[in-house]
Amino acid sequence: MAKKTKKKTEKAPLVENPRVRAAIGRVAVAAVLALALLYLSGISALTLLVGARHVDTRAKMSDGAIQSISGEALGAYRQDEKGAWCALRCADGAITAVLETAPAAGETVTATGFVRVLSDEERVDLLVWYEENGDYANGEALFDNVSPLYVRDGYGRFFPLLASKIMITCGMVCAAYIVLVYMGISTGKYGENR
């Protein structure tokens, strides 16, 4: 009886091979790192591969995506640490694009970046600017057709697009490393687990 009890209380660790345990630890770190980098990049892998979806009308824009828009610059209505907030006339209204420098009125502008919703303060600044600068829609109230979304040119969710692309590339490298280590463990590269 005593021998049976002793056998029940002794539990072997799940993974005895120290090389396999170390590899699993590295995989766990790589997984956390990959998830953090992919989230912070704010760019989907599809966007990285095929580029931002170009939209010509505000109706097709979606909040929280990397998109590209083109339009005629109506003028800059605000300047802050993000850059020049410029109204662009697109096919069915106007969209705000945040650019490094303010373009001349009438200039065709293309902006590619993360799409966000205008804050109340930004919207008020835009309304005041439209009231002071007259009607740009040949008799229509253009402000009523202004999108509540804006595109910050050259920026992803948190960082510039280049930095975001580097982060997503590093995240994909971490994911590939996880697959390679898993294949190494399953094929016995780290020695038998006994």
PyMOL CGO cylinders between C-alpha atoms (Angstrom):
from pymol import cmd
from pymol.cgo import CYLINDER

trace = [
    CYLINDER, 0.00, 0.00, 0.00, 2.75, 2.45, 0.88, 0.3, 1, 1, 1, 1, 1, 1,
    CYLINDER, 2.75, 2.45, 0.88, 4.46, 1.92, -2.46, 0.3, 1, 1, 1, 1, 1, 1,
    CYLINDER, 4.46, 1.92, -2.46, 1.26, 2.71, -4.39, 0.3, 1, 1, 1, 1, 1, 1,
    CYLINDER, 1.26, 2.71, -4.39, 0.74, 5.94, -2.43, 0.3, 1, 1, 1, 1, 1, 1,
    CYLINDER, 0.74, 5.94, -2.43, 4.30, 7.01, -3.09, 0.3, 1, 1, 1, 1, 1, 1,
    CYLINDER, 4.30, 7.01, -3.09, 3.89, 6.46, -6.82, 0.3, 1, 1, 1, 1, 1, 1,
    CYLINDER, 3.89, 6.46, -6.82, 0.72, 8.57, -6.91, 0.3, 1, 1, 1, 1, 1, 1,
    CYLINDER, 0.72, 8.57, -6.91, 2.29, 11.56, -5.18, 0.3, 1, 1, 1, 1, 1, 1,
    CYLINDER, 2.29, 11.56, -5.18, 5.36, 11.71, -7.44, 0.3, 1, 1, 1, 1, 1, 1,
    CYLINDER, 5.36, 11.71, -7.44, 4.54, 13.75, -10.57, 0.3, 1, 1, 1, 1, 1, 1,
    CYLINDER, 4.54, 13.75, -10.57, 7.00, 14.18, -13.39, 0.3, 1, 1, 1, 1, 1, 1,
    CYLINDER, 7.00, 14.18, -13.39, 7.15, 17.62, -15.02, 0.3, 1, 1, 1, 1, 1, 1,
    CYLINDER, 7.15, 17.62, -15.02, 5.26, 17.90, -18.31, 0.3, 1, 1, 1, 1, 1, 1,
    CYLINDER, 5.26, 17.90, -18.31, 8.43, 18.69, -20.25, 0.3, 1, 1, 1, 1, 1, 1,
    CYLINDER, 8.43, 18.69, -20.25, 11.63, 17.23, -18.82, 0.3, 1, 1, 1, 1, 1, 1,
    CYLINDER, 11.63, 17.23, -18.82, 14.00, 18.15, -21.63, 0.3, 1, 1, 1, 1, 1, 1,
    CYLINDER, 14.00, 18.15, -21.63, 15.58, 21.52, -20.70, 0.3, 1, 1, 1, 1, 1, 1,
    CYLINDER, 15.58, 21.52, -20.70, 16.13, 22.41, -24.38, 0.3, 1, 1, 1, 1, 1, 1,
    CYLINDER, 16.13, 22.41, -24.38, 12.43, 21.92, -25.12, 0.3, 1, 1, 1, 1, 1, 1,
    CYLINDER, 12.43, 21.92, -25.12, 11.45, 23.96, -22.03, 0.3, 1, 1, 1, 1, 1, 1,
    CYLINDER, 11.45, 23.96, -22.03, 13.73, 26.79, -23.15, 0.3, 1, 1, 1, 1, 1, 1,
    CYLINDER, 13.73, 26.79, -23.15, 12.29, 26.66, -26.67, 0.3, 1, 1, 1, 1, 1, 1,
    CYLINDER, 12.29, 26.66, -26.67, 8.73, 26.84, -25.31, 0.3, 1, 1, 1, 1, 1, 1,
    CYLINDER, 8.73, 26.84, -25.31, 9.73, 29.86, -23.22, 0.3, 1, 1, 1, 1, 1, 1,
    CYLINDER, 9.73, 29.86, -23.22, 11.15, 31.60, -26.31, 0.3, 1, 1, 1, 1, 1, 1,
    CYLINDER, 11.15, 31.60, -26.31, 7.98, 30.79, -28.25, 0.3, 1, 1, 1, 1, 1, 1,
    CYLINDER, 7.98, 30.79, -28.25, 5.84, 32.34, -25.50, 0.3, 1, 1, 1, 1, 1, 1,
    CYLINDER, 5.84, 32.34, -25.50, 7.93, 35.53, -25.57, 0.3, 1, 1, 1, 1, 1, 1,
    CYLINDER, 7.93, 35.53, -25.57, 7.79, 35.63, -29.39, 0.3, 1, 1, 1, 1, 1, 1,
    CYLINDER, 7.79, 35.63, -29.39, 3.99, 35.19, -29.32, 0.3, 1, 1, 1, 1, 1, 1,
    CYLINDER, 3.99, 35.19, -29.32, 3.51, 38.08, -26.87, 0.3, 1, 1, 1, 1, 1, 1,
    CYLINDER, 3.51, 38.08, -26.87, 5.89, 40.26, -28.89, 0.3, 1, 1, 1, 1, 1, 1,
    CYLINDER, 5.89, 40.26, -28.89, 4.16, 39.40, -32.19, 0.3, 1, 1, 1, 1, 1, 1,
    CYLINDER, 4.16, 39.40, -32.19, 0.71, 40.24, -30.80, 0.3, 1, 1, 1, 1, 1, 1,
    CYLINDER, 0.71, 40.24, -30.80, 1.94, 43.54, -29.32, 0.3, 1, 1, 1, 1, 1, 1,
    CYLINDER, 1.94, 43.54, -29.32, 3.70, 44.59, -32.54, 0.3, 1, 1, 1, 1, 1, 1,
    CYLINDER, 3.70, 44.59, -32.54, 0.76, 43.66, -34.77, 0.3, 1, 1, 1, 1, 1, 1,
    CYLINDER, 0.76, 43.66, -34.77, -1.67, 45.57, -32.54, 0.3, 1, 1, 1, 1, 1, 1,
    CYLINDER, -1.67, 45.57, -32.54, 0.52, 48.68, -32.25, 0.3, 1, 1, 1, 1, 1, 1,
    CYLINDER, 0.52, 48.68, -32.25, 1.14, 48.76, -35.99, 0.3, 1, 1, 1, 1, 1, 1,
    CYLINDER, 1.14, 48.76, -35.99, -2.55, 49.42, -36.61, 0.3, 1, 1, 1, 1, 1, 1,
    CYLINDER, -2.55, 49.42, -36.61, -2.18, 47.98, -40.10, 0.3, 1, 1, 1, 1, 1, 1,
    CYLINDER, -2.18, 47.98, -40.10, -3.58, 44.68, -41.29, 0.3, 1, 1, 1, 1, 1, 1,
    CYLINDER, -3.58, 44.68, -41.29, -1.28, 42.27, -43.09, 0.3, 1, 1, 1, 1, 1, 1,
    CYLINDER, -1.28, 42.27, -43.09, -3.52, 42.64, -46.15, 0.3, 1, 1, 1, 1, 1, 1,
    CYLINDER, -3.52, 42.64, -46.15, -3.02, 46.42, -46.17, 0.3, 1, 1, 1, 1, 1, 1,
    CYLINDER, -3.02, 46.42, -46.17, 0.74, 45.90, -45.88, 0.3, 1, 1, 1, 1, 1, 1,
    CYLINDER, 0.74, 45.90, -45.88, 0.72, 43.57, -48.91, 0.3, 1, 1, 1, 1, 1, 1,
    CYLINDER, 0.72, 43.57, -48.91, -1.69, 45.35, -51.26, 0.3, 1, 1, 1, 1, 1, 1,
    CYLINDER, -1.69, 45.35, -51.26, -1.54, 48.93, -49.98, 0.3, 1, 1, 1, 1, 1, 1,
    CYLINDER, -1.54, 48.93, -49.98, -4.25, 51.23, -48.69, 0.3, 1, 1, 1, 1, 1, 1,
    CYLINDER, -4.25, 51.23, -48.69, -7.64, 51.06, -50.33, 0.3, 1, 1, 1, 1, 1, 1,
    CYLINDER, -7.64, 51.06, -50.33, -8.17, 54.23, -52.37, 0.3, 1, 1, 1, 1, 1, 1,
    CYLINDER, -8.17, 54.23, -52.37, -11.56, 55.87, -51.96, 0.3, 1, 1, 1, 1, 1, 1,
    CYLINDER, -11.56, 55.87, -51.96, -12.96, 58.76, -53.97, 0.3, 1, 1, 1, 1, 1, 1,
    CYLINDER, -12.96, 58.76, -53.97, -16.04, 59.39, -51.89, 0.3, 1, 1, 1, 1, 1, 1,
    CYLINDER, -16.04, 59.39, -51.89, -16.49, 59.88, -48.15, 0.3, 1, 1, 1, 1, 1, 1,
    CYLINDER, -16.49, 59.88, -48.15, -19.32, 57.33, -48.07, 0.3, 1, 1, 1, 1, 1, 1,
    CYLINDER, -19.32, 57.33, -48.07, -16.86, 54.50, -48.71, 0.3, 1, 1, 1, 1, 1, 1,
    CYLINDER, -16.86, 54.50, -48.71, -14.50, 55.49, -45.91, 0.3, 1, 1, 1, 1, 1, 1,
    CYLINDER, -14.50, 55.49, -45.91, -14.47, 53.47, -42.72, 0.3, 1, 1, 1, 1, 1, 1,
    CYLINDER, -14.47, 53.47, -42.72, -13.31, 54.56, -39.29, 0.3, 1, 1, 1, 1, 1, 1,
    CYLINDER, -13.31, 54.56, -39.29, -10.23, 52.74, -38.00, 0.3, 1, 1, 1, 1, 1, 1,
    CYLINDER, -10.23, 52.74, -38.00, -8.78, 51.74, -41.38, 0.3, 1, 1, 1, 1, 1, 1,
    CYLINDER, -8.78, 51.74, -41.38, -5.79, 52.79, -43.47, 0.3, 1, 1, 1, 1, 1, 1,
    CYLINDER, -5.79, 52.79, -43.47, -7.24, 54.44, -46.56, 0.3, 1, 1, 1, 1, 1, 1,
    CYLINDER, -7.24, 54.44, -46.56, -6.24, 56.83, -49.31, 0.3, 1, 1, 1, 1, 1, 1,
    CYLINDER, -6.24, 56.83, -49.31, -8.32, 59.78, -50.55, 0.3, 1, 1, 1, 1, 1, 1,
    CYLINDER, -8.32, 59.78, -50.55, -7.92, 62.42, -53.26, 0.3, 1, 1, 1, 1, 1, 1,
    CYLINDER, -7.92, 62.42, -53.26, -9.64, 65.74, -53.61, 0.3, 1, 1, 1, 1, 1, 1,
    CYLINDER, -9.64, 65.74, -53.61, -9.37, 69.44, -54.38, 0.3, 1, 1, 1, 1, 1, 1,
    CYLINDER, -9.37, 69.44, -54.38, -7.96, 71.46, -51.50, 0.3, 1, 1, 1, 1, 1, 1,
    CYLINDER, -7.96, 71.46, -51.50, -10.42, 74.08, -50.27, 0.3, 1, 1, 1, 1, 1, 1,
    CYLINDER, -10.42, 74.08, -50.27, -8.05, 75.43, -47.64, 0.3, 1, 1, 1, 1, 1, 1,
    CYLINDER, -8.05, 75.43, -47.64, -6.56, 74.77, -44.21, 0.3, 1, 1, 1, 1, 1, 1,
    CYLINDER, -6.56, 74.77, -44.21, -8.76, 75.57, -41.23, 0.3, 1, 1, 1, 1, 1, 1,
    CYLINDER, -8.76, 75.57, -41.23, -6.62, 74.50, -38.29, 0.3, 1, 1, 1, 1, 1, 1,
    CYLINDER, -6.62, 74.50, -38.29, -2.94, 74.03, -37.42, 0.3, 1, 1, 1, 1, 1, 1,
    CYLINDER, -2.94, 74.03, -37.42, -1.69, 71.98, -34.48, 0.3, 1, 1, 1, 1, 1, 1,
    CYLINDER, -1.69, 71.98, -34.48, 0.99, 69.46, -33.53, 0.3, 1, 1, 1, 1, 1, 1,
    CYLINDER, 0.99, 69.46, -33.53, -0.48, 66.95, -36.00, 0.3, 1, 1, 1, 1, 1, 1,
    CYLINDER, -0.48, 66.95, -36.00, -0.13, 69.32, -38.95, 0.3, 1, 1, 1, 1, 1, 1,
    CYLINDER, -0.13, 69.32, -38.95, -2.41, 71.37, -41.18, 0.3, 1, 1, 1, 1, 1, 1,
    CYLINDER, -2.41, 71.37, -41.18, -6.08, 70.39, -41.11, 0.3, 1, 1, 1, 1, 1, 1,
    CYLINDER, -6.08, 70.39, -41.11, -7.26, 70.84, -44.66, 0.3, 1, 1, 1, 1, 1, 1,
    CYLINDER, -7.26, 70.84, -44.66, -10.70, 70.46, -46.23, 0.3, 1, 1, 1, 1, 1, 1,
    CYLINDER, -10.70, 70.46, -46.23, -10.68, 68.42, -49.44, 0.3, 1, 1, 1, 1, 1, 1,
    CYLINDER, -10.68, 68.42, -49.44, -13.61, 68.44, -51.85, 0.3, 1, 1, 1, 1, 1, 1,
    CYLINDER, -13.61, 68.44, -51.85, -14.25, 64.88, -53.01, 0.3, 1, 1, 1, 1, 1, 1,
    CYLINDER, -14.25, 64.88, -53.01, -16.98, 63.38, -55.18, 0.3, 1, 1, 1, 1, 1, 1,
    CYLINDER, -16.98, 63.38, -55.18, -19.90, 63.67, -52.76, 0.3, 1, 1, 1, 1, 1, 1,
    CYLINDER, -19.90, 63.67, -52.76, -18.80, 66.18, -50.17, 0.3, 1, 1, 1, 1, 1, 1,
    CYLINDER, -18.80, 66.18, -50.17, -15.70, 67.16, -48.27, 0.3, 1, 1, 1, 1, 1, 1,
    CYLINDER, -15.70, 67.16, -48.27, -13.22, 65.25, -46.14, 0.3, 1, 1, 1, 1, 1, 1,
    CYLINDER, -13.22, 65.25, -46.14, -10.63, 66.58, -43.73, 0.3, 1, 1, 1, 1, 1, 1,
    CYLINDER, -10.63, 66.58, -43.73, -7.04, 65.49, -44.28, 0.3, 1, 1, 1, 1, 1, 1,
    CYLINDER, -7.04, 65.49, -44.28, -4.25, 66.29, -41.82, 0.3, 1, 1, 1, 1, 1, 1,
    CYLINDER, -4.25, 66.29, -41.82, -1.17, 67.13, -43.87, 0.3, 1, 1, 1, 1, 1, 1,
    CYLINDER, -1.17, 67.13, -43.87, 2.37, 68.21, -43.01, 0.3, 1, 1, 1, 1, 1, 1,
    CYLINDER, 2.37, 68.21, -43.01, 1.92, 71.49, -44.85, 0.3, 1, 1, 1, 1, 1, 1,
    CYLINDER, 1.92, 71.49, -44.85, -1.18, 73.36, -46.02, 0.3, 1, 1, 1, 1, 1, 1,
    CYLINDER, -1.18, 73.36, -46.02, -1.73, 73.10, -49.79, 0.3, 1, 1, 1, 1, 1, 1,
    CYLINDER, -1.73, 73.10, -49.79, -2.87, 76.01, -51.96, 0.3, 1, 1, 1, 1, 1, 1,
    CYLINDER, -2.87, 76.01, -51.96, -6.60, 76.26, -52.63, 0.3, 1, 1, 1, 1, 1, 1,
    CYLINDER, -6.60, 76.26, -52.63, -7.55, 74.35, -55.77, 0.3, 1, 1, 1, 1, 1, 1,
    CYLINDER, -7.55, 74.35, -55.77, -4.55, 72.03, -55.59, 0.3, 1, 1, 1, 1, 1, 1,
    CYLINDER, -4.55, 72.03, -55.59, -5.29, 68.30, -55.96, 0.3, 1, 1, 1, 1, 1, 1,
    CYLINDER, -5.29, 68.30, -55.96, -4.21, 66.47, -52.83, 0.3, 1, 1, 1, 1, 1, 1,
    CYLINDER, -4.21, 66.47, -52.83, -3.89, 62.74, -52.03, 0.3, 1, 1, 1, 1, 1, 1,
    CYLINDER, -3.89, 62.74, -52.03, -3.66, 61.63, -48.42, 0.3, 1, 1, 1, 1, 1, 1,
    CYLINDER, -3.66, 61.63, -48.42, -3.05, 58.10, -47.15, 0.3, 1, 1, 1, 1, 1, 1,
    CYLINDER, -3.05, 58.10, -47.15, -3.38, 57.27, -43.48, 0.3, 1, 1, 1, 1, 1, 1,
    CYLINDER, -3.38, 57.27, -43.48, -5.51, 56.13, -40.57, 0.3, 1, 1, 1, 1, 1, 1,
    CYLINDER, -5.51, 56.13, -40.57, -9.15, 57.24, -40.57, 0.3, 1, 1, 1, 1, 1, 1,
    CYLINDER, -9.15, 57.24, -40.57, -10.58, 58.71, -37.37, 0.3, 1, 1, 1, 1, 1, 1,
    CYLINDER, -10.58, 58.71, -37.37, -13.67, 60.64, -36.30, 0.3, 1, 1, 1, 1, 1, 1,
    CYLINDER, -13.67, 60.64, -36.30, -13.41, 64.42, -35.87, 0.3, 1, 1, 1, 1, 1, 1,
    CYLINDER, -13.41, 64.42, -35.87, -13.70, 65.54, -32.26, 0.3, 1, 1, 1, 1, 1, 1,
    CYLINDER, -13.70, 65.54, -32.26, -16.30, 68.17, -31.30, 0.3, 1, 1, 1, 1, 1, 1,
    CYLINDER, -16.30, 68.17, -31.30, -13.58, 70.84, -31.10, 0.3, 1, 1, 1, 1, 1, 1,
    CYLINDER, -13.58, 70.84, -31.10, -12.24, 69.98, -34.54, 0.3, 1, 1, 1, 1, 1, 1,
    CYLINDER, -12.24, 69.98, -34.54, -15.75, 70.01, -35.97, 0.3, 1, 1, 1, 1, 1, 1,
    CYLINDER, -15.75, 70.01, -35.97, -16.46, 73.46, -34.46, 0.3, 1, 1, 1, 1, 1, 1,
    CYLINDER, -16.46, 73.46, -34.46, -13.21, 74.83, -35.93, 0.3, 1, 1, 1, 1, 1, 1,
    CYLINDER, -13.21, 74.83, -35.93, -14.28, 73.47, -39.32, 0.3, 1, 1, 1, 1, 1, 1,
    CYLINDER, -14.28, 73.47, -39.32, -17.76, 75.04, -39.06, 0.3, 1, 1, 1, 1, 1, 1,
    CYLINDER, -17.76, 75.04, -39.06, -16.31, 78.44, -38.12, 0.3, 1, 1, 1, 1, 1, 1,
    CYLINDER, -16.31, 78.44, -38.12, -13.87, 78.23, -41.03, 0.3, 1, 1, 1, 1, 1, 1,
    CYLINDER, -13.87, 78.23, -41.03, -16.67, 77.47, -43.50, 0.3, 1, 1, 1, 1, 1, 1,
    CYLINDER, -16.67, 77.47, -43.50, -18.75, 80.37, -42.16, 0.3, 1, 1, 1, 1, 1, 1,
    CYLINDER, -18.75, 80.37, -42.16, -15.82, 82.80, -42.48, 0.3, 1, 1, 1, 1, 1, 1,
    CYLINDER, -15.82, 82.80, -42.48, -14.70, 81.64, -45.93, 0.3, 1, 1, 1, 1, 1, 1,
    CYLINDER, -14.70, 81.64, -45.93, -18.05, 81.58, -47.72, 0.3, 1, 1, 1, 1, 1, 1,
    CYLINDER, -18.05, 81.58, -47.72, -19.84, 78.95, -49.73, 0.3, 1, 1, 1, 1, 1, 1,
    CYLINDER, -19.84, 78.95, -49.73, -17.69, 76.58, -51.80, 0.3, 1, 1, 1, 1, 1, 1,
    CYLINDER, -17.69, 76.58, -51.80, -20.52, 74.49, -53.24, 0.3, 1, 1, 1, 1, 1, 1,
    CYLINDER, -20.52, 74.49, -53.24, -22.17, 76.86, -55.73, 0.3, 1, 1, 1, 1, 1, 1,
    CYLINDER, -22.17, 76.86, -55.73, -25.22, 77.65, -53.68, 0.3, 1, 1, 1, 1, 1, 1,
    CYLINDER, -25.22, 77.65, -53.68, -25.28, 74.51, -51.53, 0.3, 1, 1, 1, 1, 1, 1,
    CYLINDER, -25.28, 74.51, -51.53, -24.36, 74.40, -47.87, 0.3, 1, 1, 1, 1, 1, 1,
    CYLINDER, -24.36, 74.40, -47.87, -21.14, 72.42, -48.24, 0.3, 1, 1, 1, 1, 1, 1,
    CYLINDER, -21.14, 72.42, -48.24, -20.63, 72.09, -44.51, 0.3, 1, 1, 1, 1, 1, 1,
    CYLINDER, -20.63, 72.09, -44.51, -23.72, 69.86, -44.36, 0.3, 1, 1, 1, 1, 1, 1,
    CYLINDER, -23.72, 69.86, -44.36, -21.89, 67.45, -46.67, 0.3, 1, 1, 1, 1, 1, 1,
    CYLINDER, -21.89, 67.45, -46.67, -18.63, 67.35, -44.73, 0.3, 1, 1, 1, 1, 1, 1,
    CYLINDER, -18.63, 67.35, -44.73, -17.60, 63.89, -43.53, 0.3, 1, 1, 1, 1, 1, 1,
    CYLINDER, -17.60, 63.89, -43.53, -17.26, 63.40, -39.76, 0.3, 1, 1, 1, 1, 1, 1,
    CYLINDER, -17.26, 63.40, -39.76, -14.10, 61.40, -40.55, 0.3, 1, 1, 1, 1, 1, 1,
    CYLINDER, -14.10, 61.40, -40.55, -10.57, 62.60, -41.20, 0.3, 1, 1, 1, 1, 1, 1,
    CYLINDER, -10.57, 62.60, -41.20, -7.42, 61.05, -42.62, 0.3, 1, 1, 1, 1, 1, 1,
    CYLINDER, -7.42, 61.05, -42.62, -4.05, 61.78, -41.07, 0.3, 1, 1, 1, 1, 1, 1,
    CYLINDER, -4.05, 61.78, -41.07, -1.63, 61.55, -43.97, 0.3, 1, 1, 1, 1, 1, 1,
    CYLINDER, -1.63, 61.55, -43.97, 1.32, 59.21, -43.46, 0.3, 1, 1, 1, 1, 1, 1,
    CYLINDER, 1.32, 59.21, -43.46, 0.15, 57.85, -40.10, 0.3, 1, 1, 1, 1, 1, 1,
    CYLINDER, 0.15, 57.85, -40.10, -1.17, 54.51, -38.88, 0.3, 1, 1, 1, 1, 1, 1,
    CYLINDER, -1.17, 54.51, -38.88, -3.11, 53.95, -35.66, 0.3, 1, 1, 1, 1, 1, 1,
    CYLINDER, -3.11, 53.95, -35.66, -0.31, 55.13, -33.35, 0.3, 1, 1, 1, 1, 1, 1,
    CYLINDER, -0.31, 55.13, -33.35, 2.83, 55.69, -35.40, 0.3, 1, 1, 1, 1, 1, 1,
    CYLINDER, 2.83, 55.69, -35.40, 3.93, 56.90, -38.84, 0.3, 1, 1, 1, 1, 1, 1,
    CYLINDER, 3.93, 56.90, -38.84, 3.20, 54.42, -41.63, 0.3, 1, 1, 1, 1, 1, 1,
    CYLINDER, 3.20, 54.42, -41.63, 6.87, 53.49, -42.12, 0.3, 1, 1, 1, 1, 1, 1,
    CYLINDER, 6.87, 53.49, -42.12, 7.31, 52.62, -38.43, 0.3, 1, 1, 1, 1, 1, 1,
    CYLINDER, 7.31, 52.62, -38.43, 4.00, 50.71, -38.51, 0.3, 1, 1, 1, 1, 1, 1,
    CYLINDER, 4.00, 50.71, -38.51, 5.17, 48.69, -41.53, 0.3, 1, 1, 1, 1, 1, 1,
    CYLINDER, 5.17, 48.69, -41.53, 8.44, 47.85, -39.75, 0.3, 1, 1, 1, 1, 1, 1,
    CYLINDER, 8.44, 47.85, -39.75, 6.49, 46.71, -36.67, 0.3, 1, 1, 1, 1, 1, 1,
    CYLINDER, 6.49, 46.71, -36.67, 4.16, 44.48, -38.65, 0.3, 1, 1, 1, 1, 1, 1,
    CYLINDER, 4.16, 44.48, -38.65, 7.16, 42.97, -40.49, 0.3, 1, 1, 1, 1, 1, 1,
    CYLINDER, 7.16, 42.97, -40.49, 8.84, 42.21, -37.14, 0.3, 1, 1, 1, 1, 1, 1,
    CYLINDER, 8.84, 42.21, -37.14, 5.56, 40.73, -35.88, 0.3, 1, 1, 1, 1, 1, 1,
    CYLINDER, 5.56, 40.73, -35.88, 5.41, 38.44, -38.90, 0.3, 1, 1, 1, 1, 1, 1,
    CYLINDER, 5.41, 38.44, -38.90, 9.04, 37.38, -38.31, 0.3, 1, 1, 1, 1, 1, 1,
    CYLINDER, 9.04, 37.38, -38.31, 8.11, 36.46, -34.71, 0.3, 1, 1, 1, 1, 1, 1,
    CYLINDER, 8.11, 36.46, -34.71, 5.16, 34.42, -36.01, 0.3, 1, 1, 1, 1, 1, 1,
    CYLINDER, 5.16, 34.42, -36.01, 7.44, 32.60, -38.48, 0.3, 1, 1, 1, 1, 1, 1,
    CYLINDER, 7.44, 32.60, -38.48, 9.90, 31.89, -35.62, 0.3, 1, 1, 1, 1, 1, 1,
    CYLINDER, 9.90, 31.89, -35.62, 7.08, 30.31, -33.59, 0.3, 1, 1, 1, 1, 1, 1,
    CYLINDER, 7.08, 30.31, -33.59, 6.22, 28.00, -36.49, 0.3, 1, 1, 1, 1, 1, 1,
    CYLINDER, 6.22, 28.00, -36.49, 9.88, 27.01, -37.00, 0.3, 1, 1, 1, 1, 1, 1,
    CYLINDER, 9.88, 27.01, -37.00, 10.41, 26.21, -33.31, 0.3, 1, 1, 1, 1, 1, 1,
    CYLINDER, 10.41, 26.21, -33.31, 7.18, 24.19, -33.21, 0.3, 1, 1, 1, 1, 1, 1,
    CYLINDER, 7.18, 24.19, -33.21, 8.37, 22.20, -36.23, 0.3, 1, 1, 1, 1, 1, 1,
    CYLINDER, 8.37, 22.20, -36.23, 11.75, 21.68, -34.54, 0.3, 1, 1, 1, 1, 1, 1,
    CYLINDER, 11.75, 21.68, -34.54, 10.11, 20.35, -31.36, 0.3, 1, 1, 1, 1, 1, 1,
    CYLINDER, 10.11, 20.35, -31.36, 7.71, 18.08, -33.24, 0.3, 1, 1, 1, 1, 1, 1,
    CYLINDER, 7.71, 18.08, -33.24, 10.48, 16.61, -35.43, 0.3, 1, 1, 1, 1, 1, 1,
    CYLINDER, 10.48, 16.61, -35.43, 12.79, 15.97, -32.48, 0.3, 1, 1, 1, 1, 1, 1,
    CYLINDER, 12.79, 15.97, -32.48, 15.40, 18.63, -33.24, 0.3, 1, 1, 1, 1, 1, 1,
    CYLINDER, 15.40, 18.63, -33.24, 15.65, 19.42, -29.54, 0.3, 1, 1, 1, 1, 1, 1,
    CYLINDER, 15.65, 19.42, -29.54, 16.14, 15.77, -28.57, 0.3, 1, 1, 1, 1, 1, 1,
    CYLINDER, 16.14, 15.77, -28.57, 13.61, 13.33, -27.19, 0.3, 1, 1, 1, 1, 1, 1,
    CYLINDER, 13.61, 13.33, -27.19, 11.40, 14.55, -24.39, 0.3, 1, 1, 1, 1, 1, 1,
    CYLINDER, 11.40, 14.55, -24.39, 11.95, 11.91, -21.73, 0.3, 1, 1, 1, 1, 1, 1,
]
cmd.load_cgo(trace, "trace")
